[in-house]
Amino acid sequence: MKKLSQQEEQVMQVLWQLQGGVVKDVQEAYPAPAPPYTTLASTLKSLEKNGYVSSRRYGNVYWFEPSVSKESYSENMLSGIIDTYFQSSYRSLVAFFAQKEKISREELEEIVRLIENRKE
């Protein structure tokens, strides 16, 4: 799965939130300032070509739906970051955020609880 451009990713965020829609729906739900209609239509067609979106035609409009779940995309991108920047080590990732004081003790304790509960 290739990383999406910033614009493609933002369109996917809106489409995931909507769970599908026509270009006008995406434009209305897009954070301001929304790109022009033609730009969104072109981006959605590109996402469709690359397998991230599927569409169905109804008359003269297309209904677009995500073909890739947000969870699947997020997991794939996060795995790539961990592989590239943290030598495939989740421990190194957590240690990095702890050292930079980007994660609190309470959050770390919650992570430990989540791991322990998963084992049960």
C-alpha positions as CSV (number, residue, x, y, z in Angstrom):
1,M,0.0,0.0,0.0
2,K,1.6,3.3,-1.0
3,K,1.4,6.4,1.1
4,L,-1.2,8.9,-0.1
5,S,-0.4,12.5,-0.8
6,Q,-1.6,15.0,1.8
7,Q,-4.5,16.0,-0.4
8,E,-5.5,12.4,-1.1
9,E,-5.2,11.5,2.6
10,Q,-7.4,14.5,3.5
11,V,-10.1,13.4,1.0
12,M,-9.9,9.8,2.4
13,Q,-10.4,11.2,5.9
14,V,-13.6,12.9,4.8
15,L,-14.7,9.8,2.8
16,W,-14.1,7.5,5.8
17,Q,-16.1,9.9,8.0
18,L,-19.0,10.0,5.5
19,Q,-18.7,6.3,4.7
20,G,-19.4,7.3,1.1
21,G,-20.8,10.1,-1.0
22,V,-20.8,12.1,-4.1
23,V,-18.2,14.8,-4.8
24,K,-20.5,17.5,-3.5
25,D,-20.9,15.6,-0.2
26,V,-17.1,15.4,0.2
27,Q,-16.7,19.1,-0.7
28,E,-19.3,20.1,1.9
29,A,-17.7,17.9,4.7
30,Y,-14.2,19.0,3.8
31,P,-12.4,21.4,6.2
32,A,-12.4,25.0,5.0
33,P,-11.2,26.0,2.6
34,A,-12.5,23.1,0.5
35,P,-10.8,22.5,-2.8
36,P,-12.7,23.2,-6.0
37,Y,-15.3,20.6,-7.2
38,T,-13.1,19.6,-10.1
39,T,-10.0,19.1,-8.0
40,L,-12.0,16.8,-5.6
41,A,-13.5,14.8,-8.5
42,S,-10.0,14.4,-10.0
43,T,-8.6,13.3,-6.6
44,L,-11.4,10.8,-6.1
45,K,-10.9,9.3,-9.6
46,S,-7.1,9.0,-8.9
47,L,-7.9,7.3,-5.6
48,E,-10.2,4.9,-7.4
49,K,-7.6,4.1,-10.0
50,N,-5.2,3.2,-7.2
51,G,-7.7,1.0,-5.4
52,Y,-8.5,3.2,-2.4
53,V,-12.0,4.1,-3.6
54,S,-14.7,2.4,-5.6
55,S,-17.5,4.1,-7.4
56,R,-21.0,3.5,-8.8
57,R,-22.6,5.7,-11.4
58,Y,-26.1,6.9,-10.8
59,G,-27.3,8.9,-13.8
60,N,-24.7,11.7,-14.3
61,V,-23.1,11.4,-10.8
62,Y,-20.7,9.0,-9.1
63,W,-21.1,7.6,-5.6
64,F,-17.7,7.0,-4.0
65,E,-17.0,4.6,-1.2
66,P,-13.7,3.8,0.5
67,S,-12.2,0.4,-0.6
68,V,-9.6,0.5,2.1
69,S,-10.6,0.9,5.7
70,K,-9.1,3.7,7.8
71,E,-7.8,1.1,10.2
72,S,-6.0,-0.9,7.5
73,Y,-4.4,2.2,6.0
74,S,-3.4,3.6,9.4
75,E,-1.9,0.2,10.4
76,N,0.0,0.0,7.2
77,M,1.4,3.5,7.4
78,L,2.3,3.2,11.1
79,S,4.1,-0.1,10.4
80,G,6.1,1.6,7.7
81,I,7.1,4.4,10.0
82,I,8.1,1.9,12.8
83,D,10.1,-0.2,10.3
84,T,11.9,2.8,8.8
85,Y,12.5,5.0,11.8
86,F,12.4,2.7,14.8
87,Q,14.2,-0.5,13.5
88,S,10.8,-2.4,13.5
89,S,10.7,-2.0,17.3
90,Y,7.5,-0.7,19.0
91,R,9.5,-0.5,22.2
92,S,11.8,2.0,20.5
93,L,8.8,4.0,19.4
94,V,7.3,4.2,22.9
95,A,10.8,5.0,24.3
96,F,11.2,7.8,21.8
97,F,7.9,9.4,22.9
98,A,8.7,8.9,26.6
99,Q,12.1,10.6,26.2
100,K,10.6,13.5,24.3
101,E,7.9,13.7,27.1
102,K,5.2,13.3,24.5
103,I,3.6,10.5,26.5
104,S,2.6,10.7,30.2
105,R,3.2,8.1,32.9
106,E,-0.6,7.6,33.0
107,E,-0.7,6.9,29.3
108,L,2.2,4.4,29.6
109,E,0.4,2.7,32.5
110,E,-2.7,2.5,30.4
111,I,-0.8,0.9,27.6
112,V,0.6,-1.7,30.0
113,R,-3.0,-2.4,31.2
114,L,-4.2,-2.9,27.6
115,I,-1.4,-5.3,26.9
116,E,-2.0,-7.3,30.1
117,N,-5.8,-7.4,29.4
118,R,-5.2,-8.7,25.9
119,K,-3.2,-11.6,27.3
120,E,-6.1,-12.7,29.5
